[in-house]
Amino acid sequence: MKKIIGTNFFIDVYKVKNELLDEKFLLKLLNGLIKLTKTIPVGKPFVKKISSSKYPYSGYSIFQIIQESHLALHTWPEYNYLAIDIFSCKPIPEKKILNYLKKSLNKETQLKFKKHLRILIL
């Protein structure tokens, strides 16, 4: 017997303008995703600006635990790229998410979407 316990949504976002990869905009985007998915945040989001001598560009990683699992955003400003990971044990409106992202980001932005079911074999 198999049981679906959750769904992972992986969204690759290409050609994002750099001004949309800053902390303020990303937190606004995250809050919009939380409202859209009707999930419940647990605490505040964890925000980390990442840079080092190995990685001269500084990008953000933002992680929000939700009662249903998590949402994560990771940026690579040198590539104008944003990775979004949503994992939830409840249904997520994937078309609404994609439409929200298209409206929130610049017109040149390209989205690649992948859905992965987390299945238990009982």
DOLORO-958251 format. One record per atom (N, C-alpha, C): residue in three letters; residue number from 1; chain; x, y, z. Coordinates in nm, 2 decimals. Layout:
N
(rec "Ala"; NUM; "A"; (X; Y; Z)),
...
! end
This chain:
122
(rec "Met"; 1; "A"; (0.08; -0.12; 0.00)),
(rec "Met"; 1; "A"; (0.00; 0.00; 0.00)),
(rec "Met"; 1; "A"; (0.09; 0.12; 0.00)),
(rec "Lys"; 2; "A"; (0.05; 0.22; -0.08)),
(rec "Lys"; 2; "A"; (0.12; 0.35; -0.08)),
(rec "Lys"; 2; "A"; (0.04; 0.46; -0.03)),
(rec "Lys"; 3; "A"; (0.10; 0.56; 0.03)),
(rec "Lys"; 3; "A"; (0.04; 0.68; 0.08)),
(rec "Lys"; 3; "A"; (0.12; 0.80; 0.05)),
(rec "Ile"; 4; "A"; (0.05; 0.90; -0.01)),
(rec "Ile"; 4; "A"; (0.12; 1.03; -0.04)),
(rec "Ile"; 4; "A"; (0.12; 1.11; 0.09)),
(rec "Ile"; 5; "A"; (0.24; 1.15; 0.14)),
(rec "Ile"; 5; "A"; (0.25; 1.22; 0.26)),
(rec "Ile"; 5; "A"; (0.28; 1.37; 0.24)),
(rec "Gly"; 6; "A"; (0.31; 1.41; 0.11)),
(rec "Gly"; 6; "A"; (0.34; 1.54; 0.08)),
(rec "Gly"; 6; "A"; (0.39; 1.56; -0.06)),
(rec "Thr"; 7; "A"; (0.40; 1.69; -0.10)),
(rec "Thr"; 7; "A"; (0.44; 1.72; -0.23)),
(rec "Thr"; 7; "A"; (0.55; 1.83; -0.23)),
(rec "Asn"; 8; "A"; (0.65; 1.80; -0.30)),
(rec "Asn"; 8; "A"; (0.76; 1.90; -0.32)),
(rec "Asn"; 8; "A"; (0.74; 1.97; -0.45)),
(rec "Phe"; 9; "A"; (0.75; 2.10; -0.45)),
(rec "Phe"; 9; "A"; (0.74; 2.18; -0.57)),
(rec "Phe"; 9; "A"; (0.88; 2.25; -0.59)),
(rec "Phe"; 10; "A"; (0.94; 2.23; -0.70)),
(rec "Phe"; 10; "A"; (1.07; 2.29; -0.73)),
(rec "Phe"; 10; "A"; (1.05; 2.39; -0.84)),
(rec "Ile"; 11; "A"; (1.08; 2.51; -0.82)),
(rec "Ile"; 11; "A"; (1.06; 2.62; -0.93)),
(rec "Ile"; 11; "A"; (1.19; 2.68; -0.95)),
(rec "Asp"; 12; "A"; (1.24; 2.67; -1.07)),
(rec "Asp"; 12; "A"; (1.36; 2.74; -1.12)),
(rec "Asp"; 12; "A"; (1.32; 2.87; -1.19)),
(rec "Val"; 13; "A"; (1.37; 2.98; -1.14)),
(rec "Val"; 13; "A"; (1.33; 3.11; -1.20)),
(rec "Val"; 13; "A"; (1.45; 3.18; -1.26)),
(rec "Tyr"; 14; "A"; (1.45; 3.20; -1.39)),
(rec "Tyr"; 14; "A"; (1.56; 3.25; -1.47)),
(rec "Tyr"; 14; "A"; (1.53; 3.39; -1.51)),
(rec "Lys"; 15; "A"; (1.64; 3.47; -1.54)),
(rec "Lys"; 15; "A"; (1.63; 3.60; -1.59)),
(rec "Lys"; 15; "A"; (1.56; 3.70; -1.50)),
(rec "Val"; 16; "A"; (1.59; 3.68; -1.37)),
(rec "Val"; 16; "A"; (1.53; 3.77; -1.27)),
(rec "Val"; 16; "A"; (1.61; 3.90; -1.25)),
(rec "Lys"; 17; "A"; (1.55; 4.01; -1.26)),
(rec "Lys"; 17; "A"; (1.63; 4.14; -1.24)),
(rec "Lys"; 17; "A"; (1.69; 4.14; -1.10)),
(rec "Asn"; 18; "A"; (1.81; 4.19; -1.09)),
(rec "Asn"; 18; "A"; (1.89; 4.19; -0.96)),
(rec "Asn"; 18; "A"; (1.81; 4.26; -0.85)),
(rec "Glu"; 19; "A"; (1.74; 4.37; -0.89)),
(rec "Glu"; 19; "A"; (1.67; 4.44; -0.78)),
(rec "Glu"; 19; "A"; (1.56; 4.36; -0.72)),
(rec "Leu"; 20; "A"; (1.52; 4.25; -0.79)),
(rec "Leu"; 20; "A"; (1.42; 4.16; -0.73)),
(rec "Leu"; 20; "A"; (1.48; 4.05; -0.65)),
(rec "Leu"; 21; "A"; (1.61; 4.05; -0.64)),
(rec "Leu"; 21; "A"; (1.68; 3.94; -0.56)),
(rec "Leu"; 21; "A"; (1.73; 4.00; -0.43)),
(rec "Asp"; 22; "A"; (1.67; 4.11; -0.38)),
(rec "Asp"; 22; "A"; (1.72; 4.16; -0.25)),
(rec "Asp"; 22; "A"; (1.63; 4.11; -0.14)),
(rec "Glu"; 23; "A"; (1.67; 4.13; -0.02)),
(rec "Glu"; 23; "A"; (1.60; 4.07; 0.10)),
(rec "Glu"; 23; "A"; (1.46; 4.12; 0.11)),
(rec "Lys"; 24; "A"; (1.44; 4.25; 0.09)),
(rec "Lys"; 24; "A"; (1.30; 4.31; 0.11)),
(rec "Lys"; 24; "A"; (1.20; 4.25; 0.01)),
(rec "Phe"; 25; "A"; (1.24; 4.24; -0.12)),
(rec "Phe"; 25; "A"; (1.15; 4.19; -0.22)),
(rec "Phe"; 25; "A"; (1.13; 4.04; -0.19)),
(rec "Leu"; 26; "A"; (1.23; 3.96; -0.16)),
(rec "Leu"; 26; "A"; (1.22; 3.82; -0.14)),
(rec "Leu"; 26; "A"; (1.13; 3.79; -0.02)),
(rec "Leu"; 27; "A"; (1.14; 3.87; 0.09)),
(rec "Leu"; 27; "A"; (1.04; 3.85; 0.20)),
(rec "Leu"; 27; "A"; (0.90; 3.88; 0.16)),
(rec "Lys"; 28; "A"; (0.88; 3.98; 0.08)),
(rec "Lys"; 28; "A"; (0.75; 4.01; 0.03)),
(rec "Lys"; 28; "A"; (0.70; 3.89; -0.06)),
(rec "Leu"; 29; "A"; (0.78; 3.84; -0.14)),
(rec "Leu"; 29; "A"; (0.75; 3.72; -0.23)),
(rec "Leu"; 29; "A"; (0.71; 3.60; -0.14)),
(rec "Leu"; 30; "A"; (0.79; 3.58; -0.04)),
(rec "Leu"; 30; "A"; (0.77; 3.47; 0.05)),
(rec "Leu"; 30; "A"; (0.63; 3.48; 0.13)),
(rec "Asn"; 31; "A"; (0.61; 3.60; 0.17)),
(rec "Asn"; 31; "A"; (0.48; 3.63; 0.24)),
(rec "Asn"; 31; "A"; (0.36; 3.60; 0.15)),
(rec "Gly"; 32; "A"; (0.38; 3.64; 0.02)),
(rec "Gly"; 32; "A"; (0.27; 3.62; -0.08)),
(rec "Gly"; 32; "A"; (0.25; 3.47; -0.10)),
(rec "Leu"; 33; "A"; (0.36; 3.40; -0.11)),
(rec "Leu"; 33; "A"; (0.35; 3.25; -0.12)),
(rec "Leu"; 33; "A"; (0.28; 3.19; 0.00)),
(rec "Ile"; 34; "A"; (0.31; 3.23; 0.12)),
(rec "Ile"; 34; "A"; (0.24; 3.18; 0.24)),
(rec "Ile"; 34; "A"; (0.09; 3.21; 0.23)),
(rec "Lys"; 35; "A"; (0.05; 3.33; 0.20)),
(rec "Lys"; 35; "A"; (-0.09; 3.36; 0.19)),
(rec "Lys"; 35; "A"; (-0.16; 3.28; 0.08)),
(rec "Leu"; 36; "A"; (-0.09; 3.27; -0.04)),
(rec "Leu"; 36; "A"; (-0.15; 3.20; -0.15)),
(rec "Leu"; 36; "A"; (-0.17; 3.05; -0.12)),
(rec "Thr"; 37; "A"; (-0.08; 2.99; -0.05)),
(rec "Thr"; 37; "A"; (-0.09; 2.85; -0.02)),
(rec "Thr"; 37; "A"; (-0.17; 2.82; 0.11)),
(rec "Lys"; 38; "A"; (-0.21; 2.93; 0.18)),
(rec "Lys"; 38; "A"; (-0.29; 2.92; 0.30)),
(rec "Lys"; 38; "A"; (-0.22; 2.82; 0.40)),
(rec "Thr"; 39; "A"; (-0.08; 2.84; 0.41)),
(rec "Thr"; 39; "A"; (-0.01; 2.77; 0.51)),
(rec "Thr"; 39; "A"; (0.02; 2.86; 0.63)),
(rec "Ile"; 40; "A"; (0.06; 2.79; 0.74)),
(rec "Ile"; 40; "A"; (0.08; 2.86; 0.87)),
(rec "Ile"; 40; "A"; (0.22; 2.87; 0.91)),
(rec "Pro"; 41; "A"; (0.29; 2.99; 0.91)),
(rec "Pro"; 41; "A"; (0.43; 3.00; 0.95)),
(rec "Pro"; 41; "A"; (0.45; 2.96; 1.09)),
(rec "Val"; 42; "A"; (0.57; 2.90; 1.12)),
(rec "Val"; 42; "A"; (0.61; 2.87; 1.25)),
(rec "Val"; 42; "A"; (0.73; 2.96; 1.28)),
(rec "Gly"; 43; "A"; (0.71; 3.06; 1.36)),
(rec "Gly"; 43; "A"; (0.82; 3.16; 1.38)),
(rec "Gly"; 43; "A"; (0.84; 3.25; 1.26)),
(rec "Lys"; 44; "A"; (0.95; 3.32; 1.27)),
(rec "Lys"; 44; "A"; (0.99; 3.41; 1.16)),
(rec "Lys"; 44; "A"; (1.08; 3.34; 1.06)),
(rec "Pro"; 45; "A"; (1.09; 3.39; 0.94)),
(rec "Pro"; 45; "A"; (1.18; 3.33; 0.84)),
(rec "Pro"; 45; "A"; (1.32; 3.34; 0.88)),
(rec "Phe"; 46; "A"; (1.40; 3.25; 0.84)),
(rec "Phe"; 46; "A"; (1.55; 3.25; 0.86)),
(rec "Phe"; 46; "A"; (1.61; 3.31; 0.74)),
(rec "Val"; 47; "A"; (1.68; 3.42; 0.75)),
(rec "Val"; 47; "A"; (1.73; 3.49; 0.63)),
(rec "Val"; 47; "A"; (1.89; 3.50; 0.65)),
(rec "Lys"; 48; "A"; (1.96; 3.45; 0.55)),
(rec "Lys"; 48; "A"; (2.10; 3.45; 0.55)),
(rec "Lys"; 48; "A"; (2.15; 3.50; 0.42)),
(rec "Lys"; 49; "A"; (2.24; 3.61; 0.42)),
(rec "Lys"; 49; "A"; (2.31; 3.65; 0.30)),
(rec "Lys"; 49; "A"; (2.44; 3.58; 0.29)),
(rec "Ile"; 50; "A"; (2.46; 3.51; 0.19)),
(rec "Ile"; 50; "A"; (2.57; 3.42; 0.17)),
(rec "Ile"; 50; "A"; (2.68; 3.48; 0.08)),
(rec "Ser"; 51; "A"; (2.80; 3.49; 0.13)),
(rec "Ser"; 51; "A"; (2.91; 3.53; 0.04)),
(rec "Ser"; 51; "A"; (3.04; 3.48; 0.11)),
(rec "Ser"; 52; "A"; (3.14; 3.46; 0.03)),
(rec "Ser"; 52; "A"; (3.27; 3.42; 0.08)),
(rec "Ser"; 52; "A"; (3.38; 3.45; -0.02)),
(rec "Ser"; 53; "A"; (3.50; 3.42; 0.01)),
(rec "Ser"; 53; "A"; (3.61; 3.44; -0.09)),
(rec "Ser"; 53; "A"; (3.59; 3.34; -0.21)),
(rec "Lys"; 54; "A"; (3.53; 3.23; -0.18)),
(rec "Lys"; 54; "A"; (3.51; 3.13; -0.29)),
(rec "Lys"; 54; "A"; (3.39; 3.17; -0.38)),
(rec "Tyr"; 55; "A"; (3.29; 3.24; -0.32)),
(rec "Tyr"; 55; "A"; (3.18; 3.29; -0.39)),
(rec "Tyr"; 55; "A"; (3.17; 3.44; -0.38)),
(rec "Pro"; 56; "A"; (3.23; 3.51; -0.47)),
(rec "Pro"; 56; "A"; (3.24; 3.66; -0.46)),
(rec "Pro"; 56; "A"; (3.10; 3.73; -0.46)),
(rec "Tyr"; 57; "A"; (3.00; 3.67; -0.53)),
(rec "Tyr"; 57; "A"; (2.87; 3.73; -0.53)),
(rec "Tyr"; 57; "A"; (2.80; 3.69; -0.40)),
(rec "Ser"; 58; "A"; (2.71; 3.78; -0.35)),
(rec "Ser"; 58; "A"; (2.64; 3.75; -0.23)),
(rec "Ser"; 58; "A"; (2.49; 3.73; -0.27)),
(rec "Gly"; 59; "A"; (2.44; 3.61; -0.24)),
(rec "Gly"; 59; "A"; (2.30; 3.58; -0.26)),
(rec "Gly"; 59; "A"; (2.23; 3.55; -0.13)),
(rec "Tyr"; 60; "A"; (2.10; 3.54; -0.13)),
(rec "Tyr"; 60; "A"; (2.02; 3.51; -0.01)),
(rec "Tyr"; 60; "A"; (1.97; 3.37; -0.01)),
(rec "Ser"; 61; "A"; (1.96; 3.32; 0.11)),
(rec "Ser"; 61; "A"; (1.89; 3.20; 0.13)),
(rec "Ser"; 61; "A"; (1.79; 3.23; 0.24)),
(rec "Ile"; 62; "A"; (1.66; 3.20; 0.21)),
(rec "Ile"; 62; "A"; (1.55; 3.24; 0.31)),
(rec "Ile"; 62; "A"; (1.47; 3.11; 0.33)),
(rec "Phe"; 63; "A"; (1.45; 3.08; 0.45)),
(rec "Phe"; 63; "A"; (1.38; 2.95; 0.49)),
(rec "Phe"; 63; "A"; (1.27; 2.98; 0.58)),
(rec "Gln"; 64; "A"; (1.15; 2.94; 0.55)),
(rec "Gln"; 64; "A"; (1.04; 2.95; 0.64)),
(rec "Gln"; 64; "A"; (0.98; 2.82; 0.68)),
(rec "Ile"; 65; "A"; (0.98; 2.78; 0.80)),
(rec "Ile"; 65; "A"; (0.91; 2.66; 0.84)),
(rec "Ile"; 65; "A"; (0.76; 2.69; 0.85)),
(rec "Ile"; 66; "A"; (0.68; 2.60; 0.80)),
(rec "Ile"; 66; "A"; (0.54; 2.62; 0.81)),
(rec "Ile"; 66; "A"; (0.48; 2.49; 0.88)),
(rec "Gln"; 67; "A"; (0.36; 2.50; 0.94)),
(rec "Gln"; 67; "A"; (0.31; 2.38; 1.00)),
(rec "Gln"; 67; "A"; (0.30; 2.27; 0.91)),
(rec "Glu"; 68; "A"; (0.28; 2.29; 0.78)),
(rec "Glu"; 68; "A"; (0.27; 2.19; 0.68)),
(rec "Glu"; 68; "A"; (0.40; 2.14; 0.62)),
(rec "Ser"; 69; "A"; (0.51; 2.21; 0.65)),
(rec "Ser"; 69; "A"; (0.65; 2.17; 0.62)),
(rec "Ser"; 69; "A"; (0.74; 2.29; 0.60)),
(rec "His"; 70; "A"; (0.77; 2.34; 0.47)),
(rec "His"; 70; "A"; (0.86; 2.45; 0.46)),
(rec "His"; 70; "A"; (0.85; 2.52; 0.32)),
(rec "Leu"; 71; "A"; (0.90; 2.64; 0.32)),
(rec "Leu"; 71; "A"; (0.92; 2.71; 0.19)),
(rec "Leu"; 71; "A"; (1.07; 2.77; 0.20)),
(rec "Ala"; 72; "A"; (1.14; 2.76; 0.08)),
(rec "Ala"; 72; "A"; (1.27; 2.81; 0.08)),
(rec "Ala"; 72; "A"; (1.30; 2.88; -0.05)),
(rec "Leu"; 73; "A"; (1.38; 2.99; -0.04)),
(rec "Leu"; 73; "A"; (1.42; 3.07; -0.16)),
(rec "Leu"; 73; "A"; (1.57; 3.08; -0.15)),
(rec "His"; 74; "A"; (1.63; 3.06; -0.27)),
(rec "His"; 74; "A"; (1.78; 3.07; -0.28)),
(rec "His"; 74; "A"; (1.81; 3.15; -0.40)),
(rec "Thr"; 75; "A"; (1.90; 3.25; -0.39)),
(rec "Thr"; 75; "A"; (1.94; 3.33; -0.51)),
(rec "Thr"; 75; "A"; (2.08; 3.32; -0.55)),
(rec "Trp"; 76; "A"; (2.10; 3.34; -0.68)),
(rec "Trp"; 76; "A"; (2.23; 3.35; -0.74)),
(rec "Trp"; 76; "A"; (2.23; 3.47; -0.83)),
(rec "Pro"; 77; "A"; (2.25; 3.59; -0.77)),
(rec "Pro"; 77; "A"; (2.24; 3.72; -0.85)),
(rec "Pro"; 77; "A"; (2.33; 3.72; -0.97)),
(rec "Glu"; 78; "A"; (2.45; 3.66; -0.96)),
(rec "Glu"; 78; "A"; (2.54; 3.66; -1.08)),
(rec "Glu"; 78; "A"; (2.48; 3.59; -1.20)),
(rec "Tyr"; 79; "A"; (2.38; 3.51; -1.18)),
(rec "Tyr"; 79; "A"; (2.31; 3.44; -1.29)),
(rec "Tyr"; 79; "A"; (2.17; 3.48; -1.30)),
(rec "Asn"; 80; "A"; (2.13; 3.58; -1.23)),
(rec "Asn"; 80; "A"; (1.99; 3.63; -1.23)),
(rec "Asn"; 80; "A"; (1.89; 3.51; -1.21)),
(rec "Tyr"; 81; "A"; (1.92; 3.43; -1.11)),
(rec "Tyr"; 81; "A"; (1.85; 3.31; -1.08)),
(rec "Tyr"; 81; "A"; (1.79; 3.30; -0.94)),
(rec "Leu"; 82; "A"; (1.67; 3.24; -0.93)),
(rec "Leu"; 82; "A"; (1.61; 3.22; -0.80)),
(rec "Leu"; 82; "A"; (1.56; 3.08; -0.80)),
(rec "Ala"; 83; "A"; (1.59; 3.01; -0.70)),
(rec "Ala"; 83; "A"; (1.54; 2.87; -0.68)),
(rec "Ala"; 83; "A"; (1.43; 2.87; -0.57)),
(rec "Ile"; 84; "A"; (1.32; 2.81; -0.59)),
(rec "Ile"; 84; "A"; (1.21; 2.81; -0.49)),
(rec "Ile"; 84; "A"; (1.18; 2.66; -0.46)),
(rec "Asp"; 85; "A"; (1.17; 2.63; -0.34)),
(rec "Asp"; 85; "A"; (1.13; 2.49; -0.29)),
(rec "Asp"; 85; "A"; (1.02; 2.51; -0.20)),
(rec "Ile"; 86; "A"; (0.91; 2.44; -0.23)),
(rec "Ile"; 86; "A"; (0.79; 2.44; -0.14)),
(rec "Ile"; 86; "A"; (0.76; 2.29; -0.11)),
(rec "Phe"; 87; "A"; (0.76; 2.26; 0.02)),
(rec "Phe"; 87; "A"; (0.72; 2.12; 0.05)),
(rec "Phe"; 87; "A"; (0.60; 2.13; 0.15)),
(rec "Ser"; 88; "A"; (0.49; 2.06; 0.12)),
(rec "Ser"; 88; "A"; (0.37; 2.07; 0.20)),
(rec "Ser"; 88; "A"; (0.30; 1.93; 0.20)),
(rec "Cys"; 89; "A"; (0.24; 1.91; 0.32)),
(rec "Cys"; 89; "A"; (0.16; 1.78; 0.33)),
(rec "Cys"; 89; "A"; (0.02; 1.81; 0.30)),
(rec "Lys"; 90; "A"; (-0.02; 1.93; 0.26)),
(rec "Lys"; 90; "A"; (-0.15; 1.96; 0.21)),
(rec "Lys"; 90; "A"; (-0.15; 2.00; 0.07)),
(rec "Pro"; 91; "A"; (-0.26; 1.99; 0.00)),
(rec "Pro"; 91; "A"; (-0.26; 2.03; -0.14)),
(rec "Pro"; 91; "A"; (-0.22; 2.18; -0.16)),
(rec "Ile"; 92; "A"; (-0.14; 2.20; -0.27)),
(rec "Ile"; 92; "A"; (-0.09; 2.34; -0.30)),
(rec "Ile"; 92; "A"; (-0.14; 2.38; -0.44)),
(rec "Pro"; 93; "A"; (-0.19; 2.50; -0.45)),
(rec "Pro"; 93; "A"; (-0.25; 2.54; -0.58)),
(rec "Pro"; 93; "A"; (-0.14; 2.58; -0.68)),
(rec "Glu"; 94; "A"; (-0.08; 2.48; -0.75)),
(rec "Glu"; 94; "A"; (0.04; 2.51; -0.83)),
(rec "Glu"; 94; "A"; (0.02; 2.61; -0.94)),
(rec "Lys"; 95; "A"; (-0.10; 2.61; -1.01)),
(rec "Lys"; 95; "A"; (-0.12; 2.71; -1.11)),
(rec "Lys"; 95; "A"; (-0.13; 2.85; -1.05)),
(rec "Lys"; 96; "A"; (-0.19; 2.87; -0.94)),
(rec "Lys"; 96; "A"; (-0.20; 3.00; -0.87)),
(rec "Lys"; 96; "A"; (-0.06; 3.04; -0.83)),
(rec "Ile"; 97; "A"; (0.03; 2.95; -0.79)),
(rec "Ile"; 97; "A"; (0.17; 2.99; -0.75)),
(rec "Ile"; 97; "A"; (0.24; 3.04; -0.88)),
(rec "Leu"; 98; "A"; (0.23; 2.97; -0.99)),
(rec "Leu"; 98; "A"; (0.30; 3.01; -1.11)),
(rec "Leu"; 98; "A"; (0.25; 3.14; -1.16)),
(rec "Asn"; 99; "A"; (0.12; 3.16; -1.15)),
(rec "Asn"; 99; "A"; (0.06; 3.29; -1.19)),
(rec "Asn"; 99; "A"; (0.11; 3.41; -1.10)),
(rec "Tyr"; 100; "A"; (0.11; 3.38; -0.97)),
(rec "Tyr"; 100; "A"; (0.16; 3.48; -0.88)),
(rec "Tyr"; 100; "A"; (0.30; 3.52; -0.91)),
(rec "Leu"; 101; "A"; (0.39; 3.42; -0.93)),
(rec "Leu"; 101; "A"; (0.53; 3.45; -0.96)),
(rec "Leu"; 101; "A"; (0.54; 3.53; -1.09)),
(rec "Lys"; 102; "A"; (0.47; 3.49; -1.19)),
(rec "Lys"; 102; "A"; (0.47; 3.56; -1.32)),
(rec "Lys"; 102; "A"; (0.43; 3.71; -1.30)),
(rec "Lys"; 103; "A"; (0.33; 3.73; -1.22)),
(rec "Lys"; 103; "A"; (0.28; 3.87; -1.20)),
(rec "Lys"; 103; "A"; (0.38; 3.95; -1.11)),
(rec "Ser"; 104; "A"; (0.45; 3.88; -1.02)),
(rec "Ser"; 104; "A"; (0.53; 3.95; -0.92)),
(rec "Ser"; 104; "A"; (0.67; 3.98; -0.97)),
(rec "Leu"; 105; "A"; (0.72; 3.90; -1.07)),
(rec "Leu"; 105; "A"; (0.85; 3.92; -1.12)),
(rec "Leu"; 105; "A"; (0.85; 3.99; -1.25)),
(rec "Asn"; 106; "A"; (0.97; 4.02; -1.31)),
(rec "Asn"; 106; "A"; (0.98; 4.10; -1.43)),
(rec "Asn"; 106; "A"; (0.93; 4.01; -1.55)),
(rec "Lys"; 107; "A"; (0.89; 4.08; -1.66)),
(rec "Lys"; 107; "A"; (0.83; 4.02; -1.78)),
(rec "Lys"; 107; "A"; (0.93; 3.92; -1.84)),
(rec "Glu"; 108; "A"; (1.06; 3.94; -1.84)),
(rec "Glu"; 108; "A"; (1.15; 3.85; -1.90)),
(rec "Glu"; 108; "A"; (1.18; 3.72; -1.83)),
(rec "Thr"; 109; "A"; (1.13; 3.71; -1.71)),
(rec "Thr"; 109; "A"; (1.15; 3.60; -1.62)),
(rec "Thr"; 109; "A"; (1.09; 3.47; -1.69)),
(rec "Gln"; 110; "A"; (1.17; 3.36; -1.67)),
(rec "Gln"; 110; "A"; (1.12; 3.23; -1.72)),
(rec "Gln"; 110; "A"; (1.12; 3.13; -1.60)),
(rec "Leu"; 111; "A"; (1.01; 3.06; -1.60)),
(rec "Leu"; 111; "A"; (0.99; 2.96; -1.49)),
(rec "Leu"; 111; "A"; (1.00; 2.82; -1.54)),
(rec "Lys"; 112; "A"; (1.06; 2.73; -1.46)),
(rec "Lys"; 112; "A"; (1.06; 2.59; -1.49)),
(rec "Lys"; 112; "A"; (1.01; 2.52; -1.36)),
(rec "Phe"; 113; "A"; (0.91; 2.44; -1.37)),
(rec "Phe"; 113; "A"; (0.84; 2.39; -1.26)),
(rec "Phe"; 113; "A"; (0.85; 2.23; -1.26)),
(rec "Lys"; 114; "A"; (0.87; 2.18; -1.14)),
(rec "Lys"; 114; "A"; (0.87; 2.03; -1.12)),
(rec "Lys"; 114; "A"; (0.80; 2.00; -0.99)),
(rec "Lys"; 115; "A"; (0.72; 1.89; -1.00)),
(rec "Lys"; 115; "A"; (0.64; 1.84; -0.89)),
(rec "Lys"; 115; "A"; (0.69; 1.70; -0.85)),
(rec "His"; 116; "A"; (0.71; 1.68; -0.72)),
(rec "His"; 116; "A"; (0.76; 1.55; -0.68)),
(rec "His"; 116; "A"; (0.67; 1.51; -0.56)),
(rec "Leu"; 117; "A"; (0.61; 1.39; -0.57)),
(rec "Leu"; 117; "A"; (0.53; 1.34; -0.46)),
(rec "Leu"; 117; "A"; (0.61; 1.26; -0.37)),
(rec "Arg"; 118; "A"; (0.59; 1.28; -0.24)),
(rec "Arg"; 118; "A"; (0.66; 1.21; -0.13)),
(rec "Arg"; 118; "A"; (0.57; 1.09; -0.10)),
(rec "Ile"; 119; "A"; (0.61; 0.97; -0.13)),
(rec "Ile"; 119; "A"; (0.52; 0.85; -0.11)),
(rec "Ile"; 119; "A"; (0.58; 0.76; -0.01)),
(rec "Leu"; 120; "A"; (0.50; 0.71; 0.08)),
(rec "Leu"; 120; "A"; (0.54; 0.61; 0.17)),
(rec "Leu"; 120; "A"; (0.49; 0.47; 0.12)),
(rec "Ile"; 121; "A"; (0.57; 0.37; 0.13)),
(rec "Ile"; 121; "A"; (0.52; 0.24; 0.09)),
(rec "Ile"; 121; "A"; (0.50; 0.17; 0.22)),
(rec "Leu"; 122; "A"; (0.38; 0.13; 0.25)),
(rec "Leu"; 122; "A"; (0.34; 0.07; 0.38)),
(rec "Leu"; 122; "A"; (0.33; -0.08; 0.36)),
! end
